Amino acid sequence: MNLAAGRMRDIDNDTNSDNPTNMPNPLWRLRGIAKEVFAELGGGATFIRNERAEFPLRADGRINKDDAEE
C-alpha cells in the first residue's frame, strides 16, 4: 500500500497492492459501523469530549474503569 497517497482513491488504486485496481478497498465496508453506538452516547464528538475529561481521573485512579457509567 502506498502510505504517501493523498486521497483514498489513490490508496484504492495503489499499483503496489496485490488487489486488482477494480476492487474496492475492504476498509470502506467498515464505514458507519459504530454510527448507532455513538448516537446512543450523544454523538462522536460528545463521546470524545467525555473520554478526554475522564482520562486524567482514570489515570490517577480516581475513577475505576469498572465503576464508570456505561
Biopython code that builds the backbone (N, CA, C, O; Angstrom):
import numpy as np
from Bio.PDB.StructureBuilder import StructureBuilder

atoms = [
    (1, "MET", "N", (0.846, -1.183, 0.000)),
    (1, "MET", "CA", (0.000, 0.000, 0.000)),
    (1, "MET", "C", (0.882, 1.233, 0.000)),
    (1, "MET", "O", (1.908, 1.278, 0.679)),
    (2, "ASN", "N", (0.485, 2.205, -0.747)),
    (2, "ASN", "CA", (1.213, 3.463, -0.829)),
    (2, "ASN", "C", (0.748, 4.369, 0.302)),
    (2, "ASN", "O", (-0.326, 4.964, 0.216)),
    (3, "LEU", "N", (1.547, 4.482, 1.367)),
    (3, "LEU", "CA", (1.150, 5.269, 2.526)),
    (3, "LEU", "C", (1.278, 6.763, 2.289)),
    (3, "LEU", "O", (0.762, 7.555, 3.076)),
    (4, "ALA", "N", (1.945, 7.158, 1.235)),
    (4, "ALA", "CA", (2.107, 8.576, 0.933)),
    (4, "ALA", "C", (0.956, 9.105, 0.077)),
    (4, "ALA", "O", (0.950, 10.278, -0.295)),
    (5, "ALA", "N", (-0.013, 8.250, -0.235)),
    (5, "ALA", "CA", (-1.125, 8.670, -1.080)),
    (5, "ALA", "C", (-1.923, 9.760, -0.379)),
    (5, "ALA", "O", (-2.109, 9.717, 0.837)),
    (6, "GLY", "N", (-2.391, 10.730, -1.143)),
    (6, "GLY", "CA", (-3.098, 11.855, -0.562)),
    (6, "GLY", "C", (-4.599, 11.687, -0.510)),
    (6, "GLY", "O", (-5.271, 12.396, 0.240)),
    (7, "ARG", "N", (-5.138, 10.776, -1.281)),
    (7, "ARG", "CA", (-6.594, 10.586, -1.318)),
    (7, "ARG", "C", (-6.899, 9.097, -1.252)),
    (7, "ARG", "O", (-6.075, 8.271, -1.645)),
    (8, "MET", "N", (-8.098, 8.749, -0.750)),
    (8, "MET", "CA", (-8.485, 7.337, -0.669)),
    (8, "MET", "C", (-8.488, 6.694, -2.052)),
    (8, "MET", "O", (-8.162, 5.514, -2.188)),
    (9, "ARG", "N", (-8.853, 7.456, -3.074)),
    (9, "ARG", "CA", (-8.857, 6.903, -4.428)),
    (9, "ARG", "C", (-7.458, 6.420, -4.791)),
    (9, "ARG", "O", (-7.304, 5.389, -5.446)),
    (10, "ASP", "N", (-6.428, 7.172, -4.361)),
    (10, "ASP", "CA", (-5.055, 6.772, -4.634)),
    (10, "ASP", "C", (-4.718, 5.457, -3.926)),
    (10, "ASP", "O", (-4.006, 4.617, -4.476)),
    (11, "ILE", "N", (-5.227, 5.284, -2.718)),
    (11, "ILE", "CA", (-4.964, 4.054, -1.978)),
    (11, "ILE", "C", (-5.699, 2.893, -2.631)),
    (11, "ILE", "O", (-5.141, 1.806, -2.778)),
    (12, "ASP", "N", (-6.966, 3.123, -3.029)),
    (12, "ASP", "CA", (-7.740, 2.070, -3.682)),
    (12, "ASP", "C", (-7.071, 1.592, -4.965)),
    (12, "ASP", "O", (-7.143, 0.410, -5.301)),
    (13, "ASN", "N", (-6.426, 2.497, -5.678)),
    (13, "ASN", "CA", (-5.823, 2.159, -6.961)),
    (13, "ASN", "C", (-4.307, 1.990, -6.866)),
    (13, "ASN", "O", (-3.603, 2.164, -7.861)),
    (14, "ASP", "N", (-3.814, 1.662, -5.711)),
    (14, "ASP", "CA", (-2.384, 1.513, -5.478)),
    (14, "ASP", "C", (-1.806, 0.431, -6.383)),
    (14, "ASP", "O", (-2.306, -0.694, -6.401)),
    (15, "THR", "N", (-0.775, 0.757, -7.122)),
    (15, "THR", "CA", (-0.175, -0.205, -8.043)),
    (15, "THR", "C", (0.701, -1.219, -7.334)),
    (15, "THR", "O", (1.036, -2.250, -7.915)),
    (16, "ASN", "N", (1.087, -0.950, -6.074)),
    (16, "ASN", "CA", (1.898, -1.904, -5.331)),
    (16, "ASN", "C", (1.058, -2.953, -4.610)),
    (16, "ASN", "O", (1.608, -3.863, -3.991)),
    (17, "SER", "N", (-0.235, -2.842, -4.680)),
    (17, "SER", "CA", (-1.142, -3.740, -3.978)),
    (17, "SER", "C", (-1.319, -5.031, -4.761)),
    (17, "SER", "O", (-1.189, -5.057, -5.985)),
    (18, "ASP", "N", (-1.619, -6.102, -4.032)),
    (18, "ASP", "CA", (-1.894, -7.388, -4.673)),
    (18, "ASP", "C", (-3.314, -7.442, -5.226)),
    (18, "ASP", "O", (-3.636, -8.340, -6.004)),
    (19, "ASN", "N", (-4.162, -6.502, -4.840)),
    (19, "ASN", "CA", (-5.555, -6.480, -5.295)),
    (19, "ASN", "C", (-5.652, -5.828, -6.667)),
    (19, "ASN", "O", (-4.924, -4.879, -6.958)),
    (20, "PRO", "N", (-6.546, -6.334, -7.510)),
    (20, "PRO", "CA", (-6.783, -5.652, -8.790)),
    (20, "PRO", "C", (-7.326, -4.253, -8.535)),
    (20, "PRO", "O", (-7.988, -4.017, -7.524)),
    (21, "THR", "N", (-7.053, -3.334, -9.438)),
    (21, "THR", "CA", (-7.453, -1.940, -9.237)),
    (21, "THR", "C", (-8.955, -1.747, -9.294)),
    (21, "THR", "O", (-9.453, -0.725, -8.822)),
    (22, "ASN", "N", (-9.697, -2.693, -9.857)),
    (22, "ASN", "CA", (-11.146, -2.524, -9.939)),
    (22, "ASN", "C", (-11.855, -3.005, -8.669)),
    (22, "ASN", "O", (-13.076, -2.888, -8.574)),
    (23, "MET", "N", (-11.122, -3.540, -7.698)),
    (23, "MET", "CA", (-11.737, -3.980, -6.444)),
    (23, "MET", "C", (-11.662, -2.851, -5.421)),
    (23, "MET", "O", (-10.615, -2.219, -5.274)),
    (24, "PRO", "N", (-12.769, -2.591, -4.708)),
    (24, "PRO", "CA", (-12.757, -1.523, -3.701)),
    (24, "PRO", "C", (-11.909, -1.914, -2.491)),
    (24, "PRO", "O", (-11.716, -3.096, -2.207)),
    (25, "ASN", "N", (-11.420, -0.922, -1.802)),
    (25, "ASN", "CA", (-10.651, -1.152, -0.589)),
    (25, "ASN", "C", (-11.574, -1.785, 0.450)),
    (25, "ASN", "O", (-12.650, -1.242, 0.702)),
    (26, "PRO", "N", (-11.199, -2.913, 1.067)),
    (26, "PRO", "CA", (-12.082, -3.590, 2.027)),
    (26, "PRO", "C", (-12.375, -2.766, 3.276)),
    (26, "PRO", "O", (-13.363, -3.029, 3.961)),
    (27, "LEU", "N", (-11.543, -1.778, 3.590)),
    (27, "LEU", "CA", (-11.793, -0.947, 4.764)),
    (27, "LEU", "C", (-13.047, -0.087, 4.611)),
    (27, "LEU", "O", (-13.648, 0.315, 5.608)),
    (28, "TRP", "N", (-13.443, 0.195, 3.374)),
    (28, "TRP", "CA", (-14.643, 1.003, 3.156)),
    (28, "TRP", "C", (-15.884, 0.301, 3.690)),
    (28, "TRP", "O", (-16.870, 0.968, 4.001)),
    (29, "ARG", "N", (-15.867, -1.038, 3.806)),
    (29, "ARG", "CA", (-17.029, -1.762, 4.342)),
    (29, "ARG", "C", (-17.252, -1.451, 5.818)),
    (29, "ARG", "O", (-18.352, -1.659, 6.330)),
    (30, "LEU", "N", (-16.232, -0.957, 6.508)),
    (30, "LEU", "CA", (-16.348, -0.630, 7.922)),
    (30, "LEU", "C", (-16.973, 0.738, 8.162)),
    (30, "LEU", "O", (-17.296, 1.087, 9.298)),
    (31, "ARG", "N", (-17.143, 1.501, 7.106)),
    (31, "ARG", "CA", (-17.674, 2.856, 7.245)),
    (31, "ARG", "C", (-19.059, 2.825, 7.876)),
    (31, "ARG", "O", (-19.951, 2.118, 7.409)),
    (32, "GLY", "N", (-19.229, 3.599, 8.942)),
    (32, "GLY", "CA", (-20.509, 3.710, 9.623)),
    (32, "GLY", "C", (-20.805, 2.600, 10.613)),
    (32, "GLY", "O", (-21.911, 2.535, 11.148)),
    (33, "ILE", "N", (-19.836, 1.722, 10.871)),
    (33, "ILE", "CA", (-20.076, 0.562, 11.715)),
    (33, "ILE", "C", (-20.476, 0.934, 13.144)),
    (33, "ILE", "O", (-21.220, 0.188, 13.780)),
    (34, "ALA", "N", (-20.008, 2.044, 13.650)),
    (34, "ALA", "CA", (-20.305, 2.434, 15.032)),
    (34, "ALA", "C", (-21.293, 3.589, 15.113)),
    (34, "ALA", "O", (-21.429, 4.212, 16.166)),
    (35, "LYS", "N", (-21.975, 3.881, 14.028)),
    (35, "LYS", "CA", (-22.884, 5.024, 13.985)),
    (35, "LYS", "C", (-23.947, 4.948, 15.078)),
    (35, "LYS", "O", (-24.190, 5.937, 15.769)),
    (36, "GLU", "N", (-24.580, 3.796, 15.243)),
    (36, "GLU", "CA", (-25.634, 3.648, 16.248)),
    (36, "GLU", "C", (-25.078, 3.738, 17.664)),
    (36, "GLU", "O", (-25.714, 4.317, 18.544)),
    (37, "VAL", "N", (-23.911, 3.175, 17.886)),
    (37, "VAL", "CA", (-23.298, 3.216, 19.221)),
    (37, "VAL", "C", (-22.997, 4.652, 19.608)),
    (37, "VAL", "O", (-23.338, 5.075, 20.713)),
    (38, "PHE", "N", (-22.368, 5.408, 18.726)),
    (38, "PHE", "CA", (-22.053, 6.800, 19.024)),
    (38, "PHE", "C", (-23.322, 7.631, 19.174)),
    (38, "PHE", "O", (-23.350, 8.560, 19.981)),
    (39, "ALA", "N", (-24.375, 7.319, 18.416)),
    (39, "ALA", "CA", (-25.633, 8.045, 18.551)),
    (39, "ALA", "C", (-26.215, 7.852, 19.955)),
    (39, "ALA", "O", (-26.751, 8.790, 20.545)),
    (40, "GLU", "N", (-26.108, 6.640, 20.481)),
    (40, "GLU", "CA", (-26.604, 6.373, 21.838)),
    (40, "GLU", "C", (-25.799, 7.127, 22.894)),
    (40, "GLU", "O", (-26.316, 7.434, 23.968)),
    (41, "LEU", "N", (-24.553, 7.422, 22.594)),
    (41, "LEU", "CA", (-23.673, 8.127, 23.531)),
    (41, "LEU", "C", (-23.714, 9.640, 23.342)),
    (41, "LEU", "O", (-22.950, 10.362, 23.983)),
    (42, "GLY", "N", (-24.581, 10.120, 22.487)),
    (42, "GLY", "CA", (-24.721, 11.558, 22.276)),
    (42, "GLY", "C", (-23.923, 12.076, 21.095)),
    (42, "GLY", "O", (-23.792, 13.289, 20.927)),
    (43, "GLY", "N", (-23.395, 11.200, 20.284)),
    (43, "GLY", "CA", (-22.605, 11.585, 19.116)),
    (43, "GLY", "C", (-21.119, 11.377, 19.358)),
    (43, "GLY", "O", (-20.668, 11.311, 20.501)),
    (44, "GLY", "N", (-20.373, 11.276, 18.289)),
    (44, "GLY", "CA", (-18.939, 11.028, 18.381)),
    (44, "GLY", "C", (-18.174, 12.117, 19.097)),
    (44, "GLY", "O", (-17.280, 11.830, 19.893)),
    (45, "ALA", "N", (-18.516, 13.372, 18.823)),
    (45, "ALA", "CA", (-17.813, 14.492, 19.453)),
    (45, "ALA", "C", (-18.054, 14.512, 20.960)),
    (45, "ALA", "O", (-17.135, 14.781, 21.734)),
    (46, "THR", "N", (-19.281, 14.230, 21.375)),
    (46, "THR", "CA", (-19.603, 14.189, 22.805)),
    (46, "THR", "C", (-18.857, 13.059, 23.488)),
    (46, "THR", "O", (-18.331, 13.232, 24.587)),
    (47, "PHE", "N", (-18.808, 11.899, 22.840)),
    (47, "PHE", "CA", (-18.085, 10.757, 23.390)),
    (47, "PHE", "C", (-16.613, 11.102, 23.616)),
    (47, "PHE", "O", (-16.072, 10.845, 24.691)),
    (48, "ILE", "N", (-15.970, 11.681, 22.609)),
    (48, "ILE", "CA", (-14.550, 12.044, 22.717)),
    (48, "ILE", "C", (-14.338, 13.086, 23.814)),
    (48, "ILE", "O", (-13.387, 12.979, 24.588)),
    (49, "ARG", "N", (-15.212, 14.091, 23.889)),
    (49, "ARG", "CA", (-15.112, 15.121, 24.919)),
    (49, "ARG", "C", (-15.191, 14.501, 26.318)),
    (49, "ARG", "O", (-14.408, 14.855, 27.200)),
    (50, "ASN", "N", (-16.133, 13.579, 26.521)),
    (50, "ASN", "CA", (-16.278, 12.918, 27.817)),
    (50, "ASN", "C", (-15.070, 12.049, 28.145)),
    (50, "ASN", "O", (-14.610, 12.032, 29.287)),
    (51, "GLU", "N", (-14.559, 11.339, 27.166)),
    (51, "GLU", "CA", (-13.379, 10.496, 27.391)),
    (51, "GLU", "C", (-12.172, 11.347, 27.778)),
    (51, "GLU", "O", (-11.412, 10.983, 28.675)),
    (52, "ARG", "N", (-12.001, 12.477, 27.104)),
    (52, "ARG", "CA", (-10.874, 13.364, 27.423)),
    (52, "ARG", "C", (-11.009, 13.944, 28.828)),
    (52, "ARG", "O", (-10.012, 14.110, 29.530)),
    (53, "ALA", "N", (-12.237, 14.251, 29.238)),
    (53, "ALA", "CA", (-12.458, 14.813, 30.576)),
    (53, "ALA", "C", (-12.180, 13.783, 31.667)),
    (53, "ALA", "O", (-11.670, 14.135, 32.730)),
    (54, "GLU", "N", (-12.508, 12.517, 31.419)),
    (54, "GLU", "CA", (-12.330, 11.473, 32.423)),
    (54, "GLU", "C", (-10.926, 10.870, 32.420)),
    (54, "GLU", "O", (-10.531, 10.255, 33.410)),
    (55, "PHE", "N", (-10.179, 11.023, 31.364)),
    (55, "PHE", "CA", (-8.876, 10.357, 31.252)),
    (55, "PHE", "C", (-7.935, 10.670, 32.414)),
    (55, "PHE", "O", (-7.372, 9.741, 32.994)),
    (56, "PRO", "N", (-7.742, 11.939, 32.778)),
    (56, "PRO", "CA", (-6.821, 12.212, 33.897)),
    (56, "PRO", "C", (-7.290, 11.564, 35.202)),
    (56, "PRO", "O", (-6.471, 11.122, 36.007)),
    (57, "LEU", "N", (-8.600, 11.510, 35.406)),
    (57, "LEU", "CA", (-9.139, 10.903, 36.622)),
    (57, "LEU", "C", (-8.903, 9.397, 36.638)),
    (57, "LEU", "O", (-8.594, 8.826, 37.684)),
    (58, "ARG", "N", (-9.047, 8.761, 35.494)),
    (58, "ARG", "CA", (-8.797, 7.318, 35.404)),
    (58, "ARG", "C", (-7.316, 7.018, 35.539)),
    (58, "ARG", "O", (-6.937, 6.038, 36.180)),
    (59, "ALA", "N", (-6.488, 7.841, 34.949)),
    (59, "ALA", "CA", (-5.041, 7.622, 35.005)),
    (59, "ALA", "C", (-4.525, 7.734, 36.439)),
    (59, "ALA", "O", (-3.602, 7.019, 36.829)),
    (60, "ASP", "N", (-5.126, 8.635, 37.222)),
    (60, "ASP", "CA", (-4.729, 8.814, 38.623)),
    (60, "ASP", "C", (-5.384, 7.797, 39.545)),
    (60, "ASP", "O", (-5.048, 7.737, 40.728)),
    (61, "GLY", "N", (-6.311, 6.997, 39.028)),
    (61, "GLY", "CA", (-7.002, 6.009, 39.833)),
    (61, "GLY", "C", (-8.193, 6.555, 40.580)),
    (61, "GLY", "O", (-8.767, 5.861, 41.420)),
    (62, "ARG", "N", (-8.583, 7.802, 40.290)),
    (62, "ARG", "CA", (-9.735, 8.393, 40.981)),
    (62, "ARG", "C", (-11.060, 7.850, 40.453)),
    (62, "ARG", "O", (-12.072, 7.881, 41.153)),
    (63, "ILE", "N", (-11.050, 7.354, 39.223)),
    (63, "ILE", "CA", (-12.234, 6.701, 38.645)),
    (63, "ILE", "C", (-11.796, 5.305, 38.238)),
    (63, "ILE", "O", (-10.845, 5.132, 37.475)),
    (64, "ASN", "N", (-12.504, 4.316, 38.759)),
    (64, "ASN", "CA", (-12.247, 2.931, 38.375)),
    (64, "ASN", "C", (-12.995, 2.654, 37.090)),
    (64, "ASN", "O", (-14.181, 2.966, 36.988)),
    (65, "LYS", "N", (-12.336, 2.080, 36.117)),
    (65, "LYS", "CA", (-12.947, 1.793, 34.830)),
    (65, "LYS", "C", (-14.237, 0.982, 34.996)),
    (65, "LYS", "O", (-15.225, 1.240, 34.307)),
    (66, "ASP", "N", (-14.230, 0.024, 35.891)),
    (66, "ASP", "CA", (-15.386, -0.856, 36.091)),
    (66, "ASP", "C", (-16.554, -0.134, 36.747)),
    (66, "ASP", "O", (-17.706, -0.529, 36.568)),
    (67, "ASP", "N", (-16.266, 0.929, 37.510)),
    (67, "ASP", "CA", (-17.315, 1.662, 38.222)),
    (67, "ASP", "C", (-17.870, 2.837, 37.409)),
    (67, "ASP", "O", (-18.877, 3.430, 37.796)),
    (68, "ALA", "N", (-17.230, 3.178, 36.297)),
    (68, "ALA", "CA", (-17.673, 4.324, 35.494)),
    (68, "ALA", "C", (-19.026, 4.021, 34.881)),
    (68, "ALA", "O", (-19.376, 2.864, 34.651)),
    (69, "GLU", "N", (-19.790, 5.089, 34.617)),
    (69, "GLU", "CA", (-21.101, 4.923, 33.984)),
    (69, "GLU", "C", (-20.947, 4.301, 32.626)),
    (69, "GLU", "O", (-19.996, 4.588, 31.898)),
    (70, "GLU", "N", (-21.886, 3.446, 32.286)),
    (70, "GLU", "CA", (-21.858, 2.804, 30.970)),
    (70, "GLU", "C", (-22.943, 3.337, 30.105)),
    (70, "GLU", "O", (-23.080, 2.916, 28.956)),
]
sb = StructureBuilder()
sb.init_structure("model")
sb.init_model(0)
sb.init_chain("A")
sb.init_seg("    ")
for serial, (resi, resn, name, xyz) in enumerate(atoms, 1):
    if name == "N":
        sb.init_residue(resn, " ", resi, " ")
    sb.init_atom(name, np.array(xyz, "f"), 0.0, 1.0, " ", f" {name:<3s}", serial, name[0])
structure = sb.get_structure()
